[in-house]
């Protein structure tokens, strides 16, 4: 999956930005997307550190699956 790379490259259209702002009452759609991407990047880093230290087993498999999903 390419969830993170897709979101990281996304640029909201003017109409999408306006819709988010109108619905949220001042929300900056592109700013929100940037903040979400920063959070995902931090989660990926934390999961990578955790995966490096968790011994083999089902938990490591689940951590690696999460990393793959956030790729």
Secondary structure, DSSP 8 states (H G I E B T S, - for coil): --HHHHHHH----HHHHHHHHHHHTS--HHHHHHHHHHHHHHHHHHHHHHHHHS-SSHHHHHHHHHHHHT-
